[in-house]
Structures are given as C-alpha cells and as structure tokens.
Amino acid sequence: MEHRKIIPDFNLFGETSAFPDVVHCERIIDRARLHDWTIAPHRHREMVQVFLMRRGAALARVDGREYALKDGDFLYIPRLAVHGFAFRRGAEGLVLSVPSPIVQLIGTGSAEMAASLGRPIVGQSGEVLGRLSLQLAEAFASHGTYRAQFLAALAQALLASVAEIGAQAVTQEPSAAHRRMLAFDALLARHLAAGWRAADFARALAITPGHLNRLCQSATGQSASRYIDSAVMTEASRLLAFTQLPVAEIGYRLAFDDPAYFSRRFRAVRGLTPSEYRAQFSG
C-alpha cells in the first residue's frame, strides 16, 4: 500500500487550493486544458464529484477501473476514490464538487443511499440530472440572498438522483473490508455526539483497535483516530455552515465540554477558527 503515500489530495478538480464555496461548479474545458487535457491520479478527502459530459469523450480511471465517457454520460466519484482523467481535446461539460457535510446530510438515516454514494457510478445523465445540473450552474453564478441554501438543496437533489441510478445498476459485491468501513461510517454518523474513541468503535464492530486502524489506513491513508476527528469536524462544519447555533453549543453537541478547546481542535483540522469558517457562508 506504499503507493497511497504519493497520491496527492486535491481539494478541487485538478487543484490543491482551498474549497472556495458551499458547492463548486466549473466547466471541464476551463480546467482540463490547463493540464493539457490530462488530470493525474489524485483523491479528495472531504468531497465527492460528479462529471457530466455534454460533448466529447474522456477515459477515467477510478480505483483501478476504467470508464469510457461519451456525450451525455455522467460519472460520480465518491470521497477518497483515487481517480484520473484523459480528456479528448475540446471536451465540454460540468464538474460539480460537493463537500462532505452536504453529502452526509442526504445520506443520514438511509444505509442504502450511503452505500450507493460510497461507490463510483456511471450512466446516462438523462433529463433529470441534466436539468438539475443546469439549475445548479445557474445558482452557482448567482448572487441571491439565499444562494448557499439553493446550492445545497440542488446538490442534494442531484446526489439523490445519482444514488437512485447507482442503486438500480448492477454493481460488484463490495469487499469485506469495504463493508466494514461502511459499518464504521454508519456508527460514526450515529455516535458523533457521544465522544467515542477508536477503541469504542472497534468494540461495537467486534474487531480489535489494531484491525480498525489497519482498515482506516488502507481505505483512507489515515489512522482511525484521525478519521474520527475528521468526521466530527465535518459535522461541526455542517452545523456552522447551515445553522445559527452558537459556536459553544456546537462544541457541546459534539462532546466538547470546553468551547476554547473545541475552537482549537477545529482550527487544527480546518485551518480556520469556527467563526472564520462560518463567515465564508454568511455571504
């Protein structure tokens, strides 16, 4: 698994710069031609992407499997999947990048949807996805008072449509390790406010802490403890972006008794204080 150490983590399509918005939308041609139409293998720790090919073609490689995209196709790439592209020159379409807090909202309470959105999905865009992607692009370019809310709602509707297509498609049986990670993610979602540590999750999964750590390291390149911290701070990010709860209350909800310590931990993971992070969404 040594190759994982040299796979770069991108925050956006072909970029390592900070995620700039509640949802990001850009044209394939605008980014791909900057990289001579080839995007090297990389992964995203805290977002998913949907590529919608309107015209042209591309060869995508996701976790070692190749997908040939043509006019009207879409490709959904889940969080942490290693992927790269070779686009035909002049290829046109959209790349939609959706951060984890929005993805987690739509998957909460539905193991089937979470499982569907945990795998790559390819298919024809069709009328629904085509219409939603255009509406999302229009909302992204707008400057309305509730722009962030429109973007989040449209992104969730689009991901629900993608998940439905994925659930209907014939898919490979997930590996035992992948099923364990899905079970771990489901436990994380249910116990974010409980202050559980890696040993608590390992006990609930009936495995050893060392086994859980190896699963996380293999799947994500992170230790189990680091993965848990990231999930907690992703939930904190969601609450900061989409609620008006005081920062201290958000910390209490996530099992931080000391608001100052919560702020320090958030800054260590996100690079911003909770207030600075929230300011990005107050438009």
SERO-4910 file (N, C-alpha, C, O; in steps of 0.05 Angstrom, whole numbers):
BEGIN
 pado doro    nc1    nc2    nc3   cac1   cac2   cac3    cc1    cc2    cc3    oc1    oc2    oc3
  Met    A     16    -24      0      0      0      0     17     25      0      6     47      5
  Glu    A     43     23     -5     60     47     -4     53     68    -24     58     91    -20
  His    A     40     60    -47     33     79    -67     14    101    -57     13    122    -69
  Arg    A     -1     95    -36    -20    114    -26     -6    140    -16    -18    161    -16
  Lys    A     19    137     -7     33    159      5     40    180    -16     45    203     -9
  Ile    A     40    173    -42     48    192    -62     24    201    -79     28    216    -98
  Ile    A      0    192    -72    -24    202    -86    -32    228    -74    -38    229    -50
  Pro    A    -32    250    -90    -39    276    -78    -68    278    -71    -86    266    -83
  Asp    A    -74    294    -50   -101    301    -42   -108    328    -55    -96    348    -48
  Phe    A   -128    328    -72   -137    353    -84   -163    362    -70   -179    346    -63
  Asn    A   -165    388    -67   -190    400    -57   -210    406    -79   -234    407    -73
  Leu    A   -200    410   -103   -218    415   -126   -208    399   -150   -187    386   -148
  Phe    A   -222    401   -171   -216    388   -197   -189    398   -206   -187    419   -218
  Gly    A   -167    382   -201   -141    389   -211   -127    411   -194   -107    422   -203
  Glu    A   -137    417   -170   -125    438   -155   -122    429   -125   -137    413   -115
  Thr    A   -102    441   -112    -98    436    -83   -106    461    -67   -102    461    -43
  Ser    A   -117    481    -80   -125    505    -65   -150    500    -49   -163    479    -52
  Ala    A   -156    517    -30   -178    513    -12   -205    512    -26   -208    526    -46
  Phe    A   -223    496    -15   -250    495    -27   -263    523    -23   -265    532      0
  Pro    A   -272    536    -44   -279    564    -42   -309    570    -37   -316    593    -32
  Asp    A   -326    549    -37   -355    555    -37   -370    532    -25   -359    510    -20
  Val    A   -396    536    -20   -412    515     -8   -415    491    -28   -415    468    -19
  Val    A   -416    496    -54   -414    477    -75   -398    490    -97   -400    514   -101
  His    A   -382    474   -112   -366    486   -133   -375    475   -160   -380    451   -162
  Cys    A   -376    492   -180   -384    484   -207   -365    497   -227   -361    521   -226
  Glu    A   -354    481   -245   -338    493   -266   -340    476   -291   -348    453   -291
  Arg    A   -332    488   -314   -333    474   -340   -308    456   -342   -286    464   -334
  Ile    A   -312    433   -353   -289    415   -357   -268    428   -374   -244    426   -368
  Ile    A   -275    442   -395   -256    453   -414   -238    474   -400   -215    477   -406
  Asp    A   -250    489   -381   -235    511   -368   -212    500   -350   -191    512   -348
  Arg    A   -216    476   -339   -195    465   -322   -177    445   -337   -153    445   -334
  Ala    A   -190    428   -353   -174    406   -366   -153    417   -385   -131    406   -386
  Arg    A   -159    439   -399   -139    449   -418   -116    461   -404    -94    464   -416
  Leu    A   -119    470   -379    -96    480   -364    -76    458   -358    -53    463   -352
  His    A    -86    433   -358    -69    410   -352    -64    393   -377    -58    369   -375
  Asp    A    -65    405   -400    -61    391   -426    -80    367   -428    -73    347   -439
  Trp    A   -105    370   -418   -127    351   -420   -122    325   -405   -136    305   -410
  Thr    A   -103    325   -387    -98    301   -371    -96    309   -342    -80    326   -334
  Ile    A   -112    296   -325   -112    301   -296   -100    277   -283   -111    255   -285
  Ala    A    -77    280   -270    -63    258   -257    -79    245   -235    -96    259   -223
  Pro    A    -74    220   -228    -88    207   -206    -86    223   -180    -64    232   -173
  His    A   -108    226   -166   -110    240   -141   -135    231   -127   -150    214   -137
  Arg    A   -140    242   -103   -164    236    -89   -173    260    -73   -157    279    -69
  His    A   -197    259    -63   -208    281    -47   -217    270    -20   -233    251    -19
  Arg    A   -207    281      1   -214    271     28   -242    280     37   -255    265     51
  Glu    A   -250    303     29   -274    314     41   -295    325     21   -309    344     26
  Met    A   -296    312     -2   -317    319    -21   -321    297    -41   -304    279    -45
  Val    A   -344    298    -55   -349    280    -78   -351    297   -103   -354    322   -101
  Gln    A   -350    284   -126   -352    299   -151   -371    285   -171   -373    260   -171
  Val    A   -384    300   -187   -400    290   -209   -390    303   -235   -391    327   -238
  Phe    A   -381    287   -254   -373    296   -280   -395    291   -300   -405    268   -302
  Leu    A   -404    312   -314   -425    309   -334   -414    317   -361   -408    340   -366
  Met    A   -412    297   -378   -401    301   -405   -423    310   -424   -442    295   -429
  Arg    A   -421    334   -434   -441    344   -453   -432    338   -482   -448    331   -499
  Arg    A   -406    341   -487   -396    337   -514   -367    328   -512   -351    339   -496
  Gly    A   -359    308   -528   -332    298   -528   -330    271   -515   -349    256   -513
  Ala    A   -306    265   -505   -301    239   -493   -279    241   -473   -263    260   -473
  Ala    A   -278    221   -455   -257    220   -435   -254    191   -426   -272    176   -426
  Leu    A   -229    185   -418   -224    159   -405   -217    165   -376   -197    178   -370
  Ala    A   -234    154   -358   -230    158   -330   -221    132   -317   -229    111   -325
  Arg    A   -203    135   -298   -194    111   -283   -200    116   -253   -189    135   -242
  Val    A   -217    100   -241   -225    104   -214   -219     78   -198   -231     57   -204
  Asp    A   -201     81   -178   -193     58   -162   -186     34   -180   -193     11   -174
  Gly    A   -171     39   -201   -161     18   -218   -180      8   -240   -172     -9   -256
  Arg    A   -205     18   -240   -224     10   -261   -228     33   -281   -230     56   -273
  Glu    A   -229     26   -307   -232     46   -328   -261     50   -336   -276     31   -337
  Tyr    A   -267     75   -342   -294     83   -351   -291    101   -376   -277    121   -374
  Ala    A   -303     93   -398   -302    109   -422   -327    127   -422   -350    117   -423
  Leu    A   -323    153   -422   -346    172   -421   -349    185   -449   -330    191   -462
  Lys    A   -375    187   -456   -381    199   -482   -404    220   -478   -412    225   -455
  Asp    A   -414    231   -500   -435    251   -499   -458    242   -481   -468    220   -484
  Gly    A   -466    258   -462   -489    252   -445   -484    234   -421   -502    229   -406
  Asp    A   -459    225   -418   -453    207   -395   -447    224   -370   -439    248   -372
  Phe    A   -450    212   -347   -440    224   -322   -424    203   -307   -427    179   -311
  Leu    A   -406    213   -290   -390    196   -273   -390    208   -245   -382    231   -241
  Tyr    A   -399    193   -225   -398    201   -197   -374    189   -184   -369    165   -186
  Ile    A   -359    205   -170   -334    196   -157   -337    201   -126   -339    223   -117
  Pro    A   -338    179   -111   -341    182    -82   -316    193    -68   -294    193    -80
  Arg    A   -319    201    -44   -297    211    -28   -276    189    -25   -282    166    -22
  Leu    A   -251    197    -28   -227    181    -24   -221    162    -47   -200    148    -46
  Ala    A   -237    161    -68   -231    144    -91   -208    157   -107   -209    181   -113
  Val    A   -188    141   -113   -166    151   -129   -174    151   -158   -183    131   -169
  His    A   -172    174   -172   -182    177   -199   -165    196   -215   -152    215   -204
  Gly    A   -165    192   -241   -151    209   -260   -166    209   -287   -183    192   -291
  Phe    A   -159    228   -305   -174    231   -330   -155    236   -353   -134    249   -350
  Ala    A   -163    226   -376   -151    234   -402   -175    243   -419   -190    227   -428
  Phe    A   -177    269   -423   -199    281   -438   -192    284   -468   -169    290   -474
  Arg    A   -210    280   -485   -207    287   -513   -206    318   -514   -222    331   -502
  Arg    A   -188    329   -530   -186    358   -532   -212    370   -541   -225    360   -559
  Gly    A   -220    391   -527   -245    404   -533   -269    393   -519   -292    403   -523
  Ala    A   -265    373   -502   -288    361   -487   -302    383   -470   -289    400   -458
  Glu    A   -328    381   -470   -345    401   -456   -363    387   -436   -371    364   -440
  Gly    A   -368    401   -414   -386    390   -394   -382    405   -367   -369    426   -367
  Leu    A   -393    394   -346   -391    406   -320   -378    388   -300   -380    363   -302
  Val    A   -364    400   -281   -354    385   -257   -367    398   -233   -363    421   -228
  Leu    A   -381    382   -218   -395    391   -194   -381    379   -170   -378    354   -168
  Ser    A   -371    395   -152   -357    386   -128   -373    393   -104   -381    416    -99
  Val    A   -379    372    -88   -397    375    -65   -383    367    -39   -374    344    -38
  Pro    A   -380    385    -20   -365    378      5   -381    358     22   -405    356     20
  Ser    A   -366    344     39   -377    322     55   -401    330     73   -419    314     75
  Pro    A   -402    354     85   -425    360    102   -452    358     86   -471    348     98
  Ile    A   -452    366     61   -477    364     46   -483    335     39   -506    327     39
  Val    A   -462    320     32   -465    292     25   -476    276     49   -493    259     46
  Gln    A   -465    282     73   -473    268     97   -502    274    104   -516    256    113
  Leu    A   -511    298     99   -538    305    105   -558    287     89   -577    277    101
  Ile    A   -552    283     64   -571    268     47   -570    238     53   -589    224     49
  Gly    A   -547    229     63   -544    200     69   -553    192     97   -556    168    102
  Thr    A   -558    212    114   -566    206    142   -592    190    142   -612    198    130
  Gly    A   -592    168    157   -616    152    160   -622    132    138   -642    118    139
  Ser    A   -605    132    117   -610    113     95   -584     98     88   -567    109     75
  Ala    A   -583     74     98   -559     58     93   -556     52     64   -534     50     53
  Glu    A   -579     48     50   -578     42     22   -567     65      6   -550     61    -12
  Met    A   -575     90     12   -565    113     -2   -535    117      4   -520    124    -14
  Ala    A   -528    114     29   -500    117     37   -483     97     22   -460    103     13
  Ala    A   -493     72     19   -478     52      5   -475     59    -25   -454     55    -37
  Ser    A   -497     69    -36   -497     76    -65   -477     98    -70   -462     97    -89
  Leu    A   -476    118    -52   -458    141    -56   -430    135    -46   -413    152    -47
  Gly    A   -425    111    -37   -398    103    -29   -383     89    -51   -361     80    -47
  Arg    A   -396     86    -75   -384     73    -98   -384     91   -122   -401    108   -124
  Pro    A   -366     87   -141   -367    102   -167   -393     94   -181   -402     71   -180
  Ile    A   -405    113   -195   -430    108   -211   -426    121   -238   -418    144   -240
  Val    A   -433    106   -259   -432    117   -286   -458    111   -300   -470     90   -295
  Gly    A   -466    129   -317   -491    124   -332   -497    148   -350   -481    167   -352
  Gln    A   -521    148   -362   -530    170   -378   -543    191   -360   -558    184   -342
  Ser    A   -538    216   -365   -548    238   -348   -578    238   -349   -591    240   -328
  Gly    A   -590    237   -372   -619    238   -374   -630    265   -368   -615    284   -363
  Glu    A   -657    267   -369   -670    293   -366   -667    305   -338   -662    329   -335
  Val    A   -670    288   -318   -670    298   -290   -642    309   -282   -640    332   -273
  Leu    A   -622    293   -286   -595    302   -280   -586    326   -297   -573    344   -287
  Gly    A   -594    326   -322   -587    348   -340   -600    374   -330   -586    395   -329
  Arg    A   -625    373   -322   -639    397   -313   -628    406   -286   -623    430   -283
  Leu    A   -623    388   -268   -612    395   -241   -584    407   -244   -577    426   -230
  Ser    A   -567    396   -262   -540    407   -265   -541    435   -276   -525    452   -268
  Leu    A   -559    441   -295   -562    468   -306   -572    487   -284   -562    510   -282
  Gln    A   -591    479   -268   -601    496   -247   -579    501   -226   -577    524   -216
  Leu    A   -563    481   -221   -541    485   -202   -520    504   -212   -510    521   -198
  Ala    A   -514    502   -238   -495    520   -251   -505    549   -250   -490    568   -245
  Glu    A   -532    552   -255   -544    579   -254   -543    590   -225   -537    614   -221
  Ala    A   -549    573   -205   -548    582   -177   -520    589   -169   -515    608   -154
  Phe    A   -500    574   -179   -472    579   -172   -463    607   -182   -448    620   -169
  Ala    A   -474    614   -206   -466    640   -218   -482    663   -207   -476    687   -213
  Ser    A   -502    658   -190   -520    679   -180   -508    692   -155   -488    683   -144
  His    A   -522    712   -145   -513    727   -121   -537    733   -103   -537    753    -89
  Gly    A   -556    715   -103   -580    720    -86   -575    717    -56   -554    706    -48
  Thr    A   -594    726    -41   -591    726    -11   -588    697     -1   -573    692     17
  Tyr    A   -603    679    -13   -603    651     -4   -588    632    -23   -596    609    -27
  Arg    A   -568    643    -36   -552    628    -55   -542    602    -43   -544    581    -56
  Ala    A   -530    603    -20   -518    579     -7   -539    557     -3   -534    534     -7
  Gln    A   -563    566      6   -584    546     11   -594    534    -15   -599    510    -16
  Phe    A   -597    550    -36   -604    539    -62   -584    519    -72   -591    497    -81
  Leu    A   -558    526    -69   -537    508    -78   -538    481    -63   -536    460    -75
  Ala    A   -541    483    -37   -541    459    -21   -565    441    -28   -563    417    -30
  Ala    A   -589    454    -31   -613    438    -38   -611    425    -65   -618    402    -68
  Leu    A   -601    440    -85   -598    429   -112   -577    407   -112   -581    387   -126
  Ala    A   -556    410    -97   -535    389    -97   -546    364    -84   -540    342    -94
  Gln    A   -562    366    -64   -574    343    -51   -594    329    -70   -594    305    -72
  Ala    A   -609    345    -84   -628    333   -104   -613    318   -126   -621    296   -134
  Leu    A   -591    330   -135   -575    317   -156   -562    291   -146   -562    271   -160
  Leu    A   -552    292   -121   -539    268   -110   -560    246   -105   -554    222   -107
  Ala    A   -585    254    -97   -606    234    -94   -612    220   -120   -616    196   -121
  Ser    A   -612    235   -142   -616    223   -169   -593    205   -176   -598    183   -187
  Val    A   -569    213   -171   -546    197   -176   -547    171   -160   -541    149   -171
  Ala    A   -554    173   -134   -556    149   -117   -577    130   -127   -573    105   -126
  Glu    A   -599    140   -137   -620    123   -147   -611    108   -172   -616     84   -175
  Ile    A   -597    121   -190   -585    108   -213   -565     86   -204   -565     64   -215
  Gly    A   -549     93   -184   -529     74   -174   -542     50   -162   -532     27   -165
  Ala    A   -564     54   -147   -578     32   -134   -591     13   -154   -593    -11   -149
  Gln    A   -599     23   -177   -612      7   -198   -591     -8   -215   -598    -28   -228
  Ala    A   -567      2   -215   -546    -10   -232   -536    -36   -220   -538    -40   -196
  Val    A   -526    -53   -237   -513    -78   -228   -485    -70   -218   -469    -60   -234
  Thr    A   -479    -76   -194   -453    -68   -182   -439    -92   -171   -451   -113   -166
  Gln    A   -413    -90   -169   -397   -111   -157   -403   -113   -127   -408    -93   -114
  Glu    A   -402   -137   -117   -405   -142    -88   -382   -128    -73   -359   -134    -79
  Pro    A   -388   -110    -54   -366    -97    -40   -349   -117    -24   -360   -138    -15
  Ser    A   -324   -112    -21   -306   -129     -6   -313   -128     24   -328   -111     33
  Ala    A   -303   -148     39   -308   -149     68   -297   -124     81   -310   -113     99
  Ala    A   -273   -114     72   -262    -90     83   -279    -66     78   -283    -49     95
  His    A   -290    -65     53   -308    -42     46   -333    -43     63   -343    -22     72
  Arg    A   -344    -67     68   -368    -69     84   -362    -60    113   -379    -47    126
  Arg    A   -339    -67    123   -331    -58    150   -329    -28    151   -339    -16    171
  Met    A   -318    -15    131   -316     14    131   -343     27    129   -348     47    142
  Leu    A   -362     15    114   -389     25    113   -402     23    140   -416     41    149
  Ala    A   -398      1    154   -409     -3    181   -397     17    200   -410     28    217
  Phe    A   -371     22    197   -357     42    214   -368     69    209   -374     84    228
  Asp    A   -372     77    184   -383    103    177   -412    106    189   -419    127    198
  Ala    A   -428     85    188   -455     86    198   -454     90    229   -470    106    239
  Leu    A   -436     76    242   -433     80    271   -424    109    277   -433    121    296
  Leu    A   -405    119    261   -395    146    265   -418    166    263   -421    184    280
  Ala    A   -435    162    243   -458    181    240   -477    180    264   -488    201    271
  Arg    A   -480    157    276   -499    154    298   -487    164    325   -502    171    343
  His    A   -461    163    327   -448    168    353   -429    192    353   -411    193    370
  Leu    A   -432    210    334   -415    234    333   -415    250    359   -395    261    367
  Ala    A   -439    251    372   -442    267    396   -434    253    421   -436    264    443
  Ala    A   -426    228    419   -421    211    443   -392    213    453   -386    203    475
  Gly    A   -374    225    438   -347    226    446   -332    200    445   -312    196    459
  Trp    A   -342    182    428   -329    155    425   -301    158    414   -295    175    397
  Arg    A   -283    140    423   -256    139    412   -253    113    395   -272     98    393
  Ala    A   -230    110    383   -226     87    365   -233     61    378   -245     43    366
  Ala    A   -224     58    404   -229     32    418   -259     27    421   -268      4    420
  Asp    A   -275     48    425   -304     45    428   -316     35    402   -333     17    402
  Phe    A   -308     46    380   -319     38    354   -310      9    347   -325     -7    337
  Ala    A   -285      3    354   -275    -24    349   -291    -45    364   -298    -66    354
  Arg    A   -297    -38    390   -313    -56    406   -341    -60    394   -351    -83    393
  Ala    A   -353    -39    385   -380    -41    373   -380    -57    347   -400    -69    340
  Leu    A   -357    -57    333   -354    -72    308   -344   -100    312   -341   -116    293
  Ala    A   -339   -107    338   -328   -133    345   -302   -139    331   -297   -162    323
  Ile    A   -285   -119    330   -257   -122    320   -238   -109    339   -247    -94    357
  Thr    A   -213   -113    336   -193   -101    353   -187    -72    344   -191    -66    320
  Pro    A   -178    -55    362   -170    -28    353   -149    -29    332   -149    -12    314
  Gly    A   -130    -48    333   -109    -50    313   -121    -57    285   -112    -46    265
  His    A   -141    -75    285   -154    -82    260   -169    -57    248   -167    -52    224
  Leu    A   -183    -42    265   -197    -18    256   -176      2    245   -182     15    224
  Asn    A   -154      4    258   -134     23    249   -123     15    222   -119     32    204
  Arg    A   -119    -11    217   -109    -20    192   -129    -16    169   -122     -9    147
  Leu    A   -155    -21    176   -176    -16    156   -176     13    147   -177     19    124
  Cys    A   -175     31    167   -176     60    161   -151     68    145   -152     84    126
  Gln    A   -128     58    153   -103     65    140   -104     56    111    -95     71     93
  Ser    A   -114     32    106   -116     22     79   -136     37     62   -130     43     38
  Ala    A   -159     44     73   -180     56     58   -177     86     54   -185     97     34
  Thr    A   -164     99     74   -164    128     74   -136    141     77   -133    165     72
  Gly    A   -116    124     84    -90    136     89    -88    150    116    -68    163    122
  Gln    A   -109    147    133   -109    159    159   -112    138    181   -123    116    176
  Ser    A   -102    144    205   -108    127    228   -137    129    235   -151    148    226
  Ala    A   -147    110    251   -175    110    259   -181    136    275   -202    148    271
  Ser    A   -163    143    293   -167    167    309   -169    192    292   -186    209    297
  Arg    A   -151    194    273   -152    217    255   -177    218    238   -189    239    233
  Tyr    A   -186    194    229   -211    192    214   -235    201    230   -253    215    220
  Ile    A   -236    193    256   -258    201    273   -257    231    278   -278    244    276
  Asp    A   -234    242    283   -231    271    286   -242    286    261   -256    306    264
  Ser    A   -235    276    238   -244    288    213   -274    287    210   -286    307    202
  Ala    A   -286    264    218   -315    262    216   -329    281    235   -349    293    229
  Val    A   -318    283    260   -330    302    279   -328    331    269   -348    346    272
  Met    A   -306    338    258   -302    365    249   -318    370    223   -326    393    217
  Thr    A   -324    349    207   -341    352    184   -370    359    194   -383    376    182
  Glu    A   -379    345    215   -405    352    226   -405    380    238   -425    394    235
  Ala    A   -384    388    251   -382    415    262   -383    435    239   -396    456    241
  Ser    A   -370    429    216   -371    447    193   -399    449    182   -408    471    175
  Arg    A   -414    427    181   -442    428    172   -459    446    190   -474    462    180
  Leu    A   -456    442    216   -472    458    235   -464    488    233   -482    505    235
  Leu    A   -439    494    229   -430    522    227   -441    534    201   -450    557    201
  Ala    A   -441    519    179   -449    529    153   -479    532    151   -489    551    138
  Phe    A   -495    513    163   -523    512    157   -542    516    180   -566    513    178
  Thr    A   -531    524    204   -548    532    226   -537    558    238   -515    567    231
  Gln    A   -553    569    256   -544    593    270   -537    586    299   -536    604    316
  Leu    A   -532    561    305   -525    553    333   -499    567    341   -481    570    325
  Pro    A   -498    577    366   -472    588    376   -450    568    374   -454    544    376
  Val    A   -426    578    370   -402    560    368   -400    542    392   -394    518    389
  Ala    A   -404    554    416   -401    537    440   -422    515    440   -415    492    448
  Glu    A   -446    520    432   -467    500    431   -460    477    412   -465    454    418
  Ile    A   -448    484    389   -440    464    370   -418    446    383   -419    422    380
  Gly    A   -400    458    397   -380    443    411   -392    424    432   -384    400    433
  Tyr    A   -412    434    447   -425    417    467   -439    393    454   -439    371    464
  Arg    A   -452    399    431   -466    377    417   -448    355    407   -456    333    402
  Leu    A   -422    362    404   -403    343    394   -384    333    416   -362    324    411
  Ala    A   -393    335    441   -380    324    464   -354    339    472   -337    328    485
  Phe    A   -353    365    465   -331    382    475   -342    399    498   -358    417    494
  Asp    A   -332    393    522   -342    408    545   -330    436    547   -341    454    559
  Asp    A   -307    440    534   -292    466    536   -294    479    508   -281    470    489
  Pro    A   -309    501    505   -311    515    479   -284    523    468   -280    522    444
  Ala    A   -266    532    485   -239    541    475   -224    517    463   -211    520    443
  Tyr    A   -226    494    476   -213    470    465   -225    462    438   -211    454    420
  Phe    A   -252    463    437   -266    457    411   -255    476    389   -250    466    367
  Ser    A   -253    501    395   -243    520    375   -215    514    366   -208    516    342
  Arg    A   -198    506    385   -170    499    378   -170    474    361   -154    473    342
  Arg    A   -186    454    368   -186    429    352   -197    435    324   -186    424    305
  Phe    A   -218    451    322   -229    457    296   -208    471    279   -205    465    255
  Arg    A   -194    490    290   -174    505    275   -151    486    266   -140    489    244
  Ala    A   -144    467    284   -122    449    277   -130    432    253   -112    425    236
  Val    A   -155    424    250   -164    407    228   -171    424    203   -164    416    181
  Arg    A   -185    447    207   -195    462    184   -177    485    176   -179    495    153
  Gly    A   -159    494    193   -141    516    187   -155    543    191   -143    564    185
  Leu    A   -179    543    201   -194    567    207   -208    564    234   -214    541    243
  Thr    A   -213    586    248   -229    584    272   -258    579    264   -265    583    241
  Pro    A   -275    569    283   -303    565    276   -316    590    265   -332    588    246
  Ser    A   -311    613    276   -323    637    267   -314    645    239   -330    654    223
  Glu    A   -288    641    234   -277    647    207   -290    628    186   -296    637    164
  Tyr    A   -293    603    194   -305    584    176   -334    591    170   -342    591    147
  Arg    A   -349    599    190   -377    606    186   -380    631    169   -399    633    153
  Ala    A   -361    649    172   -363    674    156   -362    670    126   -372    686    111
  Gln    A   -351    647    118   -350    641     89   -378    636     77   -381    639     53
  Phe    A   -397    629     94   -423    622     85   -445    643     91   -468    640     86
  Ser    A   -436    666    102   -455    686    110   -459    707     88   -475    726     91
  Gly    A   -444    703     66   -447    718     41   -452    747     42   -455    759     21
***
